[in-house]
Amino acid sequence: MTEQEYIQARRSEPWREELRKTIKAKERGDIPRVHMPELDPEYRSHSLKEEVNLGLSAEQAVKEAARCLDCANPTCMEGCPVGIQIPSFVKNIERGEFLEAAKVLKETSALPAVCGRVCPQEKQCEAKCIYIQKMKREPVAIGYLERFAADYERESGQVAVPELAPANGMKIAVVGSGPAGLSFAGDMAKLGYDVTVFEALHEIGGVLKYGIPEFRLPNEIVDVEINVLRRMGVKFINNCIVGKTISYEDLHAEGFKGIFAASGAGLPNFMNIPGENLIGIMSSNEFLTRVNLMDASNDESDTPVQKGKRVAVVGAGNTAMDSVRTAKRLGAERAMIVYRRSEEEMPARLEEVKHAKEEGIEFHTLHNPICYEGDEKGHVQRMQLQKMELGEPDASGRRKPVPIEGATEWFDVDEVIVSVGVSPNPLIPSTFKGLQISKWGTIIVNQETMQSDLPDVYAGGDIVRGGATVILAMGDGRKAAAAMDKALKA
């Protein structure tokens, strides 16, 4: 339904009667939250490319937007790391002004179609919704509405560019084209800077491209957002490794006045247990990068990936869910999550866990690998799991998993994907002399400004946090852009 069709429909008596009912239901606070249509689980579990969530129709979006109670103090905004004017874009959707809603989103977010798909709204903006805080009901589906507005704009063919300040001639370098780098680049371009983004890989997008499967975030969605940045004047240079291809000193020699380090946390962690070097055991980073960026699901690819039939993924974050669901789509007959805590402690989004279960993924919680055994050719054949129980809370506040003495079991596997966290990319910390580095290898910055000990170097995202969400990385980029702009204009 176009905006014009929507406006025409609202003039009809049946629509007006429905609107009157909606207003009365809204006054009572009992409009049910919309449910996102999804592909059939059996069908989608064989498709790497087709997106699971199908998006809202215009009618669904308008009805969901009408649930917003127009709070005098919109607490939802307190939960948004990039400061989106949530009530404004939601009200535009309710009025049928879908392109205006998209415009509001773009004022503060460089990646609205991405965020509408992968951000944990249930822990952020939606968690602050008055429906949850005061009424103990389901919150307004802010994430669904964000996706709707961004998708509507793209499908309308009227993708707009945000308003830009006059060019000021100052060159700014961005290291890494993930969410932190793209968010920073967008804000600096709006402020009139000449921005160049350096990306080590052959594709622009960072973790949005290599780390998130297309059934959750299609590449074409990311490309549309990146093309808006290009239209804003942002330049992208791929296959360029800052710290090797080009140095900190080279950037200075080329006239860059500020540098934003957003090189991520692409160094995978392993458990260092017996047998972990067997063939068929790899990190989730390697597995997803090869499948998502290197066409590894194609047997004719230069870098084909193994298609295991009995696949175990160790871990229970979003990356683990992406890995196990990808393995299922590559033909695994048995795909399982192995996690040392209980399901309640899983860091993955509830939606990702739900989708995995619907697709036939097994969950072995309170189990932890302690060794692997292989065949005579060095290929993993089975894994030994230690049964666990939950003890007292640890430093994170979660109950610490404790081994149950003598309680182990063996599982037959021919592929294991380890997803137990990542460490920061060490290249920038080791080659930019003068940075202060934490014991975890992250760049230490002023948390208010994201400025490092090198006055012209700011940093954000996983290179500072050590592993976080897309939206938190974007928030770092926005904070750094505001601070760098202020410093350069001082």
Wavefront OBJ file of the C-alpha trace (Angstrom):
o trace
v 0.000 0.000 0.000
v 1.404 3.387 -0.992
v 1.024 6.518 1.114
v -1.575 7.792 -1.380
v -3.565 4.549 -1.163
v -3.370 4.702 2.609
v -4.661 8.285 2.690
v -7.522 7.372 0.309
v -8.424 4.333 2.402
v -8.662 6.433 5.555
v -11.408 8.464 3.917
v -13.630 5.382 3.584
v -16.250 4.615 6.233
v -15.030 1.047 6.976
v -11.531 2.384 7.668
v -12.880 5.206 9.831
v -14.906 2.726 11.856
v -11.800 0.580 12.307
v -9.894 3.711 13.372
v -12.548 4.531 15.977
v -12.221 1.018 17.391
v -8.433 1.340 17.441
v -8.605 4.663 19.311
v -10.908 3.174 21.951
v -8.695 0.101 22.300
v -5.647 2.347 22.570
v -7.314 4.319 25.371
v -7.756 1.037 27.223
v -4.196 -0.015 26.363
v -5.325 -3.378 24.990
v -4.323 -3.344 21.308
v -2.400 -6.603 20.853
v 1.180 -6.320 19.633
v 1.667 -7.235 15.993
v 3.483 -10.484 15.131
v 6.064 -10.464 12.370
v 5.241 -12.916 9.546
v 7.956 -15.536 9.040
v 8.968 -18.151 6.493
v 7.929 -21.719 7.292
v 10.629 -23.304 9.523
v 11.043 -26.469 7.453
v 11.358 -24.507 4.220
v 13.683 -21.824 5.534
v 16.036 -24.298 7.236
v 17.263 -25.240 3.752
v 17.711 -21.708 2.432
v 20.851 -19.661 3.110
v 19.673 -16.527 1.316
v 15.977 -16.070 2.057
v 15.204 -13.838 5.011
v 13.305 -15.513 7.856
v 11.356 -12.436 8.991
v 9.145 -11.077 6.222
v 8.384 -7.567 7.480
v 5.106 -5.799 8.280
v 2.455 -4.699 5.822
v 1.416 -1.031 5.858
v -1.783 -1.964 7.666
v 0.116 -3.901 10.332
v 2.621 -1.074 10.776
v -0.053 1.600 11.161
v -1.960 -0.483 13.697
v 1.199 -1.209 15.699
v 2.244 2.447 15.628
v -1.205 3.334 16.983
v -0.345 1.400 20.155
v 2.124 4.138 21.136
v 0.622 5.992 24.105
v 2.234 9.371 23.295
v 4.094 9.490 26.614
v 4.899 12.961 27.908
v 8.277 11.510 28.935
v 9.167 8.926 26.231
v 11.375 6.561 28.207
v 11.909 4.412 25.089
v 14.483 6.944 23.911
v 16.568 6.334 27.037
v 17.274 2.848 25.709
v 18.486 3.915 22.249
v 22.304 4.221 21.974
v 22.074 6.375 18.829
v 19.316 8.696 20.094
v 16.615 8.019 17.495
v 13.556 10.250 17.906
v 11.361 7.204 18.451
v 8.005 8.924 19.155
v 8.417 11.098 16.059
v 9.056 8.298 13.588
v 6.367 6.101 15.152
v 3.766 8.900 14.932
v 4.668 9.445 11.276
v 3.919 5.804 10.591
v 0.597 6.061 12.428
v -0.332 9.015 10.180
v 0.685 7.075 7.064
v 3.631 9.390 6.405
v 6.083 6.562 5.848
v 8.794 8.492 4.011
v 8.774 11.111 6.769
v 9.283 8.309 9.290
v 12.339 7.139 7.336
v 13.647 10.707 7.244
v 13.432 10.957 11.040
v 15.364 7.711 11.406
v 18.143 8.939 9.130
v 18.675 12.051 11.221
v 20.494 9.941 13.807
v 21.010 6.465 12.327
v 23.189 5.578 9.344
v 21.787 2.031 9.273
v 18.036 1.995 10.059
v 17.204 -1.053 7.899
v 20.061 -2.947 9.553
v 19.123 -1.926 13.088
v 15.494 -2.809 12.502
v 16.657 -6.366 11.844
v 19.525 -7.143 14.200
v 19.386 -4.778 17.191
v 18.283 -6.259 20.534
v 15.385 -3.831 20.966
v 13.931 -6.101 23.631
v 16.897 -5.136 25.858
v 17.043 -1.480 24.835
v 14.296 0.841 23.567
v 11.449 -1.652 23.929
v 12.614 -2.579 27.426
v 12.003 1.065 28.412
v 8.500 1.209 26.863
v 5.756 2.237 29.290
v 3.815 -0.921 28.413
v 6.534 -2.956 30.143
v 7.537 -0.425 32.795
v 4.047 0.425 34.055
v 1.442 -1.846 32.462
v 3.235 -5.221 32.319
v 2.206 -5.734 28.709
v 4.102 -6.288 25.472
v 5.958 -3.147 24.354
v 5.426 -1.267 21.120
v 7.331 -3.163 18.393
v 9.803 -0.342 17.771
v 12.251 -2.569 15.919
v 9.596 -3.877 13.534
v 8.456 -0.324 12.825
v 12.022 0.867 12.207
v 12.497 -1.924 9.686
v 9.146 -1.118 8.051
v 9.972 2.559 7.536
v 13.457 1.855 6.144
v 12.171 -0.923 3.870
v 9.295 1.224 2.653
v 11.683 3.978 1.623
v 13.966 1.534 -0.201
v 11.109 -0.210 -2.012
v 9.573 3.135 -2.984
v 12.700 3.999 -4.982
v 12.889 7.338 -3.136
v 15.901 6.711 -0.917
v 16.833 10.137 0.412
v 20.178 11.545 1.503
v 20.273 13.363 4.860
v 20.941 17.100 4.887
v 24.676 17.896 4.694
v 26.625 20.884 6.001
v 28.863 22.742 3.520
v 32.182 20.986 2.868
v 34.919 22.197 5.212
v 37.853 20.575 3.389
v 39.140 18.586 6.384
v 40.036 14.952 5.696
v 39.049 12.239 8.170
v 40.105 8.563 8.055
v 38.014 5.655 9.326
v 39.635 2.261 9.955
v 37.046 -0.467 9.399
v 33.653 -0.441 7.690
v 31.597 -2.170 10.356
v 28.730 -0.517 12.240
v 30.934 1.776 14.358
v 32.888 3.006 11.334
v 29.810 3.508 9.155
v 27.944 5.378 11.890
v 30.933 7.658 12.502
v 31.417 8.231 8.759
v 27.766 9.182 8.298
v 27.803 11.751 11.088
v 31.096 13.284 9.957
v 29.840 13.546 6.367
v 26.733 15.356 7.611
v 29.034 17.800 9.384
v 30.878 18.614 6.153
v 34.047 16.516 6.489
v 35.826 14.671 3.669
v 35.595 11.080 4.944
v 37.507 8.017 3.680
v 36.816 4.545 5.070
v 39.604 1.929 4.830
v 38.467 -1.715 4.844
v 40.848 -4.695 5.037
v 38.481 -7.131 3.285
v 37.178 -7.089 -0.269
v 33.609 -6.258 0.799
v 32.448 -3.127 2.610
v 30.328 -3.685 5.714
v 32.542 -5.420 8.240
v 30.710 -7.758 10.589
v 27.417 -6.842 8.902
v 28.653 -8.743 5.843
v 31.003 -11.427 7.153
v 29.415 -12.162 10.517
v 25.642 -12.128 9.995
v 24.006 -14.605 7.583
v 21.757 -13.352 4.815
v 18.743 -15.204 6.232
v 18.943 -12.674 9.062
v 20.425 -9.643 7.289
v 20.504 -9.720 3.456
v 23.607 -8.183 1.863
v 21.467 -6.038 -0.421
v 20.036 -4.282 2.649
v 23.538 -3.429 3.867
v 24.547 -2.285 0.374
v 21.641 0.172 0.157
v 22.683 1.779 3.452
v 26.324 1.964 2.288
v 25.278 3.527 -1.020
v 23.498 6.311 0.876
v 26.831 7.059 2.570
v 28.517 7.100 -0.842
v 25.934 9.598 -2.054
v 26.788 11.689 1.005
v 30.382 11.837 -0.233
v 31.957 9.095 1.901
v 34.754 7.289 0.021
v 35.535 3.600 0.553
v 38.871 1.868 -0.063
v 38.782 -1.923 0.315
v 41.634 -4.467 0.429
v 43.602 -1.937 2.468
v 45.004 -2.934 5.865
v 45.736 0.095 8.019
v 48.858 -0.815 9.969
v 50.282 -2.794 7.041
v 49.180 -1.454 3.655
v 49.171 2.063 5.034
v 50.563 3.302 8.326
v 49.546 5.889 10.909
v 52.349 8.097 9.581
v 51.125 7.627 5.994
v 47.654 8.848 6.975
v 49.197 11.984 8.457
v 51.318 12.521 5.348
v 48.166 12.316 3.227
v 46.593 15.128 5.220
v 44.082 13.324 7.437
v 43.266 15.487 10.466
v 41.525 12.810 12.499
v 41.386 9.007 12.621
v 38.586 6.829 13.955
v 39.705 3.267 14.744
v 36.848 0.795 14.320
v 38.784 -2.314 13.378
v 36.631 -4.674 15.413
v 37.338 -7.845 17.317
v 38.051 -10.445 14.682
v 40.485 -12.603 16.651
v 38.599 -15.761 17.721
v 38.950 -17.301 21.161
v 39.345 -21.030 21.705
v 39.069 -23.201 24.825
v 42.570 -24.771 24.701
v 41.351 -28.278 25.432
v 42.785 -31.596 24.131
v 42.039 -32.305 20.472
v 41.003 -28.752 19.595
v 43.448 -28.727 16.643
v 41.754 -31.657 14.917
v 40.496 -31.209 11.362
v 36.845 -30.146 11.383
v 37.125 -27.827 14.394
v 37.042 -24.111 13.568
v 35.944 -20.775 14.965
v 32.576 -19.253 14.200
v 34.461 -16.288 12.695
v 36.159 -18.480 10.114
v 33.015 -20.503 9.409
v 30.703 -17.528 8.918
v 33.247 -15.439 7.006
v 33.878 -18.241 4.545
v 30.170 -18.896 4.020
v 28.994 -15.274 3.985
v 31.843 -13.619 2.066
v 33.721 -16.326 0.180
v 30.928 -18.438 -1.363
v 32.144 -21.399 0.687
v 28.788 -23.201 0.493
v 29.543 -23.684 -3.217
v 31.652 -26.825 -3.685
v 33.361 -25.155 -6.653
v 34.515 -22.228 -4.518
v 38.234 -21.623 -4.060
v 37.640 -21.872 -0.311
v 34.851 -24.450 0.203
v 33.783 -25.157 3.744
v 33.152 -28.570 5.199
v 29.461 -29.505 5.316
v 29.245 -31.586 8.454
v 26.401 -34.018 9.088
v 26.764 -34.012 12.897
v 27.635 -30.459 13.888
v 28.136 -29.038 17.383
v 28.402 -25.300 18.031
v 29.971 -24.385 21.364
v 28.446 -21.209 22.811
v 25.037 -19.561 22.935
v 25.348 -15.992 21.718
v 23.880 -14.599 18.510
v 26.992 -15.680 16.593
v 26.554 -19.229 17.859
v 22.908 -19.206 16.718
v 23.954 -17.855 13.321
v 26.556 -20.616 13.035
v 24.344 -23.536 14.001
v 21.481 -22.349 11.782
v 23.925 -21.919 8.899
v 25.259 -25.457 9.446
v 21.682 -26.737 9.313
v 21.162 -24.956 6.001
v 24.362 -26.516 4.649
v 22.909 -29.968 5.178
v 23.627 -30.979 8.780
v 21.399 -33.884 9.797
v 22.024 -33.133 13.447
v 22.958 -29.604 14.522
v 23.295 -28.754 18.192
v 24.164 -25.968 20.595
v 26.441 -26.926 23.501
v 26.362 -24.398 26.343
v 27.802 -24.575 29.842
v 25.009 -22.585 31.496
v 21.212 -22.952 31.403
v 18.929 -21.565 28.719
v 17.992 -18.619 30.946
v 21.617 -17.413 30.845
v 21.958 -17.571 27.060
v 23.152 -14.199 25.702
v 21.479 -14.727 22.312
v 18.314 -12.828 21.465
v 15.142 -14.704 22.391
v 13.991 -14.453 18.774
v 17.156 -16.183 17.542
v 16.722 -19.006 20.061
v 13.078 -19.371 19.036
v 13.964 -19.522 15.348
v 16.708 -22.083 15.997
v 14.357 -24.359 17.926
v 11.725 -24.103 15.196
v 14.361 -25.173 12.660
v 15.185 -28.347 14.568
v 18.350 -27.267 16.386
v 19.132 -29.321 19.512
v 20.080 -27.537 22.734
v 22.423 -29.231 25.196
v 22.619 -26.777 28.061
v 24.647 -27.313 31.234
v 27.231 -29.178 29.153
v 30.826 -28.127 28.463
v 33.380 -29.710 26.084
v 36.490 -31.056 27.807
v 38.184 -32.904 24.915
v 37.867 -34.108 21.323
v 38.957 -37.346 19.681
v 39.698 -37.927 16.010
v 40.198 -40.705 13.470
v 43.484 -41.947 12.014
v 43.441 -39.072 9.493
v 43.181 -36.445 12.214
v 39.514 -35.568 11.650
v 37.291 -34.961 14.665
v 34.978 -37.882 15.405
v 33.552 -37.257 18.843
v 33.549 -34.846 21.760
v 33.417 -35.442 25.490
v 31.056 -33.200 27.424
v 31.203 -32.427 31.118
v 27.790 -32.087 32.748
v 27.438 -28.883 34.751
v 25.258 -27.345 37.431
v 24.809 -23.705 38.396
v 26.542 -22.426 41.499
v 26.887 -18.939 42.935
v 26.763 -15.834 40.678
v 30.060 -14.777 39.079
v 31.313 -11.244 38.345
v 28.822 -10.869 35.486
v 25.915 -11.568 37.822
v 25.140 -14.901 36.190
v 25.310 -18.111 38.229
v 28.659 -19.770 37.682
v 28.609 -23.206 36.000
v 30.246 -25.885 38.160
v 31.248 -29.390 36.933
v 29.312 -32.354 38.318
v 32.033 -34.743 39.400
v 32.166 -37.926 37.312
v 29.268 -36.886 35.038
v 30.436 -36.902 31.407
v 29.109 -38.180 28.102
v 30.332 -38.581 24.524
v 28.734 -37.212 21.359
v 29.589 -38.260 17.813
v 30.472 -35.198 15.706
v 32.229 -34.566 12.416
v 32.344 -30.778 12.731
v 32.670 -28.422 15.702
v 32.294 -24.650 15.526
v 33.684 -22.781 18.528
v 31.807 -19.590 19.401
v 33.083 -18.617 22.843
v 33.967 -14.997 22.180
v 36.475 -12.890 20.310
v 39.437 -10.652 21.057
v 40.255 -7.293 19.471
v 42.165 -7.114 16.222
v 45.749 -6.471 17.472
v 47.026 -4.581 14.413
v 46.015 -1.012 15.308
v 46.986 -1.350 19.000
v 50.414 -2.693 18.018
v 51.232 -0.253 15.188
v 49.802 3.049 16.442
v 52.531 3.956 18.930
v 51.300 5.869 21.951
v 47.921 4.205 22.422
v 47.036 2.933 25.875
v 45.972 -0.705 25.646
v 44.070 -2.762 28.227
v 45.095 -6.243 29.356
v 42.419 -7.599 26.982
v 44.003 -5.843 24.015
v 41.331 -3.163 23.666
v 42.112 0.506 23.068
v 41.497 2.570 26.199
v 39.551 5.749 25.481
v 37.805 8.547 27.329
v 34.295 7.095 27.594
v 32.689 10.508 27.134
v 34.527 11.413 23.931
v 35.962 8.075 22.653
v 39.340 9.864 22.332
v 42.509 7.808 22.861
v 45.855 8.878 24.300
v 46.811 9.895 20.747
v 44.882 13.191 20.459
v 43.918 12.694 16.788
v 42.842 9.052 17.227
v 39.378 8.153 18.446
v 38.081 4.588 18.675
v 34.832 2.716 19.139
v 33.001 -0.559 18.706
v 34.588 -3.919 19.442
v 38.167 -2.573 19.382
v 37.150 -0.691 22.550
v 34.418 -2.936 23.944
v 35.924 -6.312 23.041
v 32.646 -7.587 21.605
v 29.236 -5.926 21.657
v 26.093 -5.305 19.631
v 25.722 -3.437 16.348
v 23.789 -0.608 17.974
v 26.297 -0.073 20.802
v 29.072 0.153 18.203
v 27.010 2.686 16.274
v 26.497 4.682 19.455
v 30.281 4.808 19.903
v 30.646 6.097 16.344
v 28.141 8.892 16.910
v 29.741 9.903 20.213
v 33.213 9.978 18.635
v 32.012 12.041 15.664
v 30.490 14.691 17.909
v 33.622 14.883 20.035
v 36.062 14.973 17.105
v 34.035 17.677 15.389
v 34.117 19.782 18.549
v 37.874 19.301 18.938
v 38.653 20.138 15.297
v 36.557 23.293 15.433
v 38.026 24.476 18.743
l 1 2 3 4 5 6 7 8 9 10 11 12 13 14 15 16 17 18 19 20 21 22 23 24 25 26 27 28 29 30 31 32 33 34 35 36 37 38 39 40 41 42 43 44 45 46 47 48 49 50 51 52 53 54 55 56 57 58 59 60 61 62 63 64 65 66 67 68 69 70 71 72 73 74 75 76 77 78 79 80 81 82 83 84 85 86 87 88 89 90 91 92 93 94 95 96 97 98 99 100 101 102 103 104 105 106 107 108 109 110 111 112 113 114 115 116 117 118 119 120 121 122 123 124 125 126 127 128 129 130 131 132 133 134 135 136 137 138 139 140 141 142 143 144 145 146 147 148 149 150 151 152 153 154 155 156 157 158 159 160 161 162 163 164 165 166 167 168 169 170 171 172 173 174 175 176 177 178 179 180 181 182 183 184 185 186 187 188 189 190 191 192 193 194 195 196 197 198 199 200 201 202 203 204 205 206 207 208 209 210 211 212 213 214 215 216 217 218 219 220 221 222 223 224 225 226 227 228 229 230 231 232 233 234 235 236 237 238 239 240 241 242 243 244 245 246 247 248 249 250 251 252 253 254 255 256 257 258 259 260 261 262 263 264 265 266 267 268 269 270 271 272 273 274 275 276 277 278 279 280 281 282 283 284 285 286 287 288 289 290 291 292 293 294 295 296 297 298 299 300 301 302 303 304 305 306 307 308 309 310 311 312 313 314 315 316 317 318 319 320 321 322 323 324 325 326 327 328 329 330 331 332 333 334 335 336 337 338 339 340 341 342 343 344 345 346 347 348 349 350 351 352 353 354 355 356 357 358 359 360 361 362 363 364 365 366 367 368 369 370 371 372 373 374 375 376 377 378 379 380 381 382 383 384 385 386 387 388 389 390 391 392 393 394 395 396 397 398 399 400 401 402 403 404 405 406 407 408 409 410 411 412 413 414 415 416 417 418 419 420 421 422 423 424 425 426 427 428 429 430 431 432 433 434 435 436 437 438 439 440 441 442 443 444 445 446 447 448 449 450 451 452 453 454 455 456 457 458 459 460 461 462 463 464 465 466 467 468 469 470 471 472 473 474 475 476 477 478 479 480 481 482 483 484 485 486 487 488 489 490
